């Protein structure tokens, strides 16, 4: 299916950007990918005549919002409109429509892993950005020249990687609504999930890198404190998810395998195809209601194992 792409500037006039330093409103870019009526991939081409379900995608720390092409293309080809939400001042580079470029702030680039206050501040901005986009979906469906009348705003899913995965979880945790039907967390920053025991009823798929247990993290060179916090966050997630949940480990994957930043990794194309298929299947079942698309297939995916809250194999 041909895929269209357009870029839009979002400005939250009701919120000051904490990173800008000049009191200006929070601004960030969103790329929108959609099934297109054109014969080939185009920018700002007409959307095909249907109302499409929506997936929001929040990238990892410092990762460009469009560095998830393998997953975005699979979702769009499966009939979703995908909105990749940028993170101004945190991403390596953000370019606005007027040509203004904002690069990653040095203090964010040098943020220490143990700076919990710094990471939680970043996380809060991400959650507010995603919430703002969710609240703008009706406006897009009414006014956007390309997507007008083409969005099914009652069928929405959210995907996040790394810091974006923690943000996606907190959108469900703090702002759970009937509109968001499913969440997928791609090797999220589990140590940033917090200790609040609010129950989350939305279906969630957790996809972990190969090192999914405390012992495996230590053997991969992780610091004991971070490994401990990560597995505590994974157990916390297992405790608070009261709807359908599925935790899986992608064989041979590392943290950046879930993006296009992973580079020359052995078997990367096969891993990307597996991850993209799992994402699309989960959204088709829990956002669109295609019974069994995920649940009947998850145990048969080659290269993927279902795991428990402690990261060990479930079977």
N, C-alpha and C positions, 0 to 999 in steps of 0.2 A: 504494500500500500504506500503511495506517495506520502511524504511527510513534509508539512510546512513548518516554518520557524519564524518567529518574530520576537523582538526584544522590546520591553516596556520599562519605563522608569516609574517606580512607585515612591510616592512621598507621603509620609505620615505626618501631616501638619500638626497633629496633636501631641507630638513627641519630639523632644530635643535629642539630637544625636549625641550620645555621651562621648564619642570619639572625635567629633569634628572640632571641638574647642572654640567655636565661634557662635554657639547658640542657634545654629541652623537646624531645621527639621530633619528628621531621619529620612535618608534617601537610599534606595538600593535598587538594583536591576533585577528583572525577572525575565527569563527566556521562556517562551511558550511554544511547545511542539504539539502538532495536531495532525490528524488525518486530513490530507489535502485533496482538493478536487483537481489539482494540477497534475501533469504527467510525470513530473519529477520534483525532487525536493526544492522548495522555493522559500524566499523570505517574504512574509506578508501576503502569501497567496490565499485565495479563498478557501475556507474550510468546506469539507464535504457536507452535504445536506443531511445532518443528523444531530441529535443532542448527545454529546459524549460525556462519559464519566471523567473525573478529574483526579490526577495524582499530583501532590506537591512533593518536591524533592529538595531536601536540605543537605548541602555538601559537607564534607569534612573540613576541619580547621585548615585555613589557608588554601583550600582546593577551589579552583574555579568552578562555578556552578554548572558549566557545560562539559565538565570532564567526567561525564557518566553516559557517554553516547551509546554504549552497548545496552544499557538498561532503558534509556529514554527511547531508543529506536524500537526495542521490543514492545514497550508499553504503547507507543503511538501506533505501531503496526497491529496491536491487539485492540485498538479502538479507543484509547485514552487520550485526553489532552493532558500533557505533562507540563507543569510549571516548575522550573528550577529556580530557586530563590537565592540570590547572591547575598554576600555579607561584606558590605562596604567597610573599608579600613582593616578588615581581617583577611580577606582574600588577597592573593598576591597582587592582583590588579583588578580594578573596576573602571570601566569606561562608560561614561554617560552619553546620551544622544548628542549633546553639544560638543563632544570631543574631549571633555574634561576627564583626566585620568587620575584616579586615587590609588596609590599603592599601599601595601600593607604597612601599618605603623611599626616602627622598630621595637617599641615596647611590647607589642603583641607578638612579633616574630621571636622575641627573646623571652617570652613568658615561660617561667619555670613550671615543670609538671606539678610541683608541690605548692604552687601558688593558688590555693583553693578559691580565695576571694576573687582573684583575677579571672579564673576559668568560669566561676559562677556568674560573674558580671557579663562575660561574653555570652554565656548560655542564656541569660535573661534577655539580652538583646535579640538573640536568635528566636526565642519563643515569641517575643513581641512582634518580630517581623513576620513570622509564620501566621500568627493570629490576625495580623493586619491583612495579609493576603486572603486568608479565609473569609474575612469580613468584607472583602472587595469582590468576591466571586459574583454576587448578584449584580453589582455595577458593571463588571466585565460582560456579563451575559446580556445586559440591557444596552450598553453603550459602545463596546469595542467594535470597531468597523469590520474586523475579520471574524470574531467569535460571537457576535451578537446572535442570541437564540440558539447557539450551538453547544452550550454547556448544560449538563445535568447537574445542577448545584446541590442536589440531594444525594448524589453518589460521589463521595470524595474519599480518597485514601491519602496517606502520608508516608513518605519514605525518607529516612535520614541515615547518613553515614558518619561514624565517629562522633564529633561534637554535634553534628547535625542529627545523629541518631538520638543523642540525649535530649536535644531540643524537640524532636518529634515525640518522644515519650512524654515530655512535660506538657506538650500541647494536649495530649490525651489525658494526662494526669490533672492538669489545671483547667482545661477548657473542653472537656469531653462533651460532645453533643451528638445528636442523632445524625448530623450531617457527615461527620467523619466516621466512616464505616470500618476502616481497617488501618493498621499501622505496621510498617516493616522497619526494623532496626538493623542496619548493616554494620556489624562489629562496632557498636556504639561505645561512647565513653561511659562505660558502666559505673565507673567510680564517681560520676557526676549525677547519678539518678537520685541521690538524697535518701533520707530515711523516713520520709512521710509515708504512712501506710494507707493512703487513699487507694481504694479499690478501683481498678480500671476494667471496665466491662467490654471494651472494644477488642475485637480479635487482633492478635499481634503475632507476627513472625519475627523471631530473633535469628539472624544469620551470623555465626561467629567464624573467625579465622580458625586455622587448624589447631592452634594452641587455645583450647577452650577450658582447660582445667588449671587449677593453681599450680600443680606440679609441672605441667607443660609450659606455663608462662615462665616459671623460674628457670627451666631448662633452656628457654629461648632467650634468656638474658635479662628478664625483667627484674626490677628492684622488688624486694619482698613486700614493701609497703604498698606499691602500686598493684602488684599481683593480688595481694590480699583484698585491697579495696575493690578491685575489678570483680573478683569472684563474689565478694559480699554484695555488690550491685547486681550481679547475675542472679543470686539467690533471692535478693529483694524483689527483682522483677518476677521471678517465679511465684513469690508469695502474693503480690498485689494484683496479678492478672487473673481475674475471675471469669472472663469470657474464654473463647477458644484461644489457646496459645500453642505455639510450636517453636521449639528451640532446635536449631540444626548447626552442624559444623561442616564447613566446606573443606574437603581434604586438600592439603597442600597450599591453602590460601594464607596470605599474610594480611596485615591491616589495610594496605593500599590496593590489594587485589580487587576490592570492591569499587574501585574508581579506574579512570584511564591513566592515572599517574604511575601505575605499577611498573611500567617499562618492560624490559626484556625478561619477563618471568616465564619459566618453563610451563608449557601447557596453558598459557594465559587465555587464549581464544576459547578453549574448551571450558575453562572456569567461568569466563564471562558469559558464555552461552548458558551454562548451568544456573548461574546467579540470576541472569535476566529472565530465564524461563520460570524459575521459582518465584520471582517477584511478580511477573505477569499472572501466573496461575493463582497466586494468593489473592491478588486484587480482583481477578475475574470471579473468584468464588465469593469473596466477602464484601466486595464493593458492588459487583454487578449481579450476584446471586446465581452464578453458574455452578450448580451443585456438584461437588466432588472434584472440581478442577484442580484444587490443591490437595484436599484431604485424601483423595483416592490415589494420588500419585507420589506424595512426598516420600514414602518409604521405598519407592522404586527408583528414585533419581540416582544415577551413577555418579559417584564422587561426593556424596553428601550423606551424613549420618544424623539421625535424630538424637538429641542429647537431653540430659536432665538439667536441673537447675545448678548442679555442681559442675557441669560441663562434661561429665562422663556419658558414654553411650547409654541410651535408654533401653536398648534391646539386648 
